[in-house]
Amino acid sequence: MNKSEWHTKARSRWDHNADNWHSRSVENWSTGSRKAIIPFFLKTVKKGEKVGDLGCGDGYGSYLLHQNGYKVTGMDFSEKMVEIANRFERENLQFVQGDLIRLPFKDNEFDAVMAINSIEWTESPLEALNELERVTVKEGYICIALLGPTAHPRDNSFPRLHGEEAICNTMMPWELERLAEEKDWKKIDEEWVYKKGVDASLAGSLTNELKQALTFMTLFMFKR
């Protein structure tokens, strides 16, 4: 499957899933698996900065960034997701349709970018990272959330084991970290969102690698 076919299928999947995702979005960002993301972002990126939310889904995360004082452009490759996200549009908050491996932005467009569980849906995550770097200013910040080993959405990659087409990459958090190191990005911060059933207090003494192994999602903040 070439890149065009991969991305066409991924876009179609998220167009189909947009309404279901939107129905759960506020809960996910408020009390669910995404509740740690905005506080994590706020720890590093100054308010007032220009931020790209790349793979923004229905736009609720972009809206929360805007509510916290950022100038935000949300982008998703699903036209249906962007249609839903446009309901949040206002001054300093806009949405566009685009592809992570061909971002519709000029070089150094943003002070910081955020990509939450989105690079997994590209055939070439390294190309996506190259694009994130391109549109971020030198010394700017790149926040990435990657699905962990225990995350249910990783089931989307299972068909590959039968030699069938799959449109989800099963990158490990340490693999993303290694790619970032190869690009000379500096890791500023890391946080772990554990699968239900994991006692975070007991995981505190583990190494980062072992913490990543227990996660539903790992949050990274890199400095370009």
N, C-alpha and C positions, 0 to 999 in steps of 0.2 A: 504494500500500500504506500503510495507516494504521499508527500506532504499535503498536496492539494486534497487528496481523498481523505486523509486522516482528519484534516481540519474541517472539511465539509461534514464528515460524519459526527465529529465532536460538536460542531455548531448546531447541527440538527438535533442531537441529543439534548443539548441545553435549551434549545427553543422549545422542545417537547416538555422539558422538566421545569420550565420557568415558573408556571403558576404554582406548582407544588412547592418549589423552593421558596417562593415569595410568601406562601402561607405560613412557613416556619421561620422566616428570616429574623423577625423581631425577637422571637424567643431565643434563637441561636446566638444573637449578638448580645442579648440582655442577660440571660441566665444559662445558656447552653455552651457549646464547645468554643464559641467565638467571643465569649465575654471578656477574656484576658487581652484581646488584641489591641483595643484602643488604649487602655492603660499602659500596655507595653510600648506602644508607639509614642505616647505622650512623654515617656521617661527620657527620650532621646531627641526627638524632633521639636524644634521651637514652634510655638504657635505663630500663625501669620505666614508660614512658609507655603510655597506652591507645591502641591502634592498630586501625584498621579496614582489613582487606585486602579491597578491594571489587572483585569479579571474581576470586575466589581459586582458581577451578578445583578441582583435587583436594585443595587445602589444604596441599600440601607447602611452599609459600612461607610460608604462615601459621605452619606448624610451625617453620620456620627462624627466623622472627621471634621466636616464643615461646622457642626455644632460646637466643636472644641476649638474653633478659631483658625482652621486651615483654609486655604484657597484650593479647591479640589476639582480635578477633572477625573471622572470615572470612565472607564472603558471596558467593554466586554465584547466578545466575538459573537454572542447570541443577540440577534436583532430583537427577539422577544424580551430578553432581559433588559436591554437598553430602553425599550418601549415602556416597561414597568418602571425603570429607574427614573425616567424623565418626569415622573410625578413628583420627585423630590427637587427638581431643578429650581434654582433661584440664583441670586447674585453670589458670585464666587463658588458656585456649584453647578457643573455642567456634565453632560454625558455624551459619549461618542461610541460608535461601533468600530471595532478594529481587532487586529490579530497580534498576539504577543510576539510572534516572530517577524512581524512587519508593522511595528508600531507607527501610527499615523501622527507622530510628533517629531519636531525638529531636535537636533542635537542639543543637549543641556537644557531641555525644556523645564525640568522640575528640580526643586531643591531636595525632594525626597520622593521615593515611589514605594508603593505597597502592593505586593502580589500574594494574595491569600488563597492557597490551594488551587492555584491556576497553572503553574508551570508544569504540573503533572499531566495536564490535558494537551500538551504540545508533543509532537513527535520528536522534537529536538530541544530538550530543556536548555542545552548549552546555547543554542541560538537565541532562546528567550532571555537568558542571562545577559548575553551580549547586547541585546536590545534594551534591557533594563539599564545597563551601564551607559549606553549611548545617550539615553534621554535624561540621565541624571547628571547634575553638575559635579565637577571635581570636588572632592571632599563632602559630597552629598550623601544621603543615607538611602539604603535599600533594605526594606523590611520584607521578609519572605516567610510565609507559613507553609510548611510542607506536611502532608499527611504522613502520620507515623505508621509503624508496622501493624498496629492494632486497629487502624481505621477501616471501618466497613466499606467506604467508597473504593478502597483498593481492589475490591472484588471485580471491578470493571476491567482489570488487567488479566484476570484468570483465563479467559479464552485463549491467550497466547500459548498456554501449556498444551492445548490441543492443536496447535498450529493454526488457530483461527485468528481473525483480525481482532485487535483490541485497541482502544483509543485512550488508554490511561497508562502512564508510565509509573512503575513501582520504585521510584527512587527512594533510597534510604537517606535519612537526615545527614549521616556522615558523608554520603556521596555529594550532596549539595555543598556541605562544608568544604570538601576537598576541591570541588570546582571553584568555589569562591577563593580559596587559598591560591589556586593556580592563576586566578585573575588579579591577585594581590589586593583583594578586598580585605579590610580589617574587620574581624568580628567584634562588635561593640557589646552585644548582649545576646542572651539565649534564655528561653523560657520553655517549659514543658507543660502541655495540656494532656493530662493522663486519661486513659480509658477509665470508665466507671469501674469501681472495684479496686483500684490502686490507691493505697493510702499514701498520699503525698508526703506525710511526715516521715514515713518509713523509707521513702525513696531519697530523702535529702542527703544521705551519706554516700549515695552511689556516684560513680563517675558519670560524666556527661553522656558517654556512649551507652551506659546501661540505662540511664534515664530516658534517652531517646528510644531505646528498645521497648519501653513500656508505654510510649505515648500514642495518643490518638493524633496529636499534631505537635510539631516542634516549631517554635517561633525563633527566628533569627533577625538580628539587626546588624547590618554590615555598613561600613563606611567605604565609599568608593575611593 
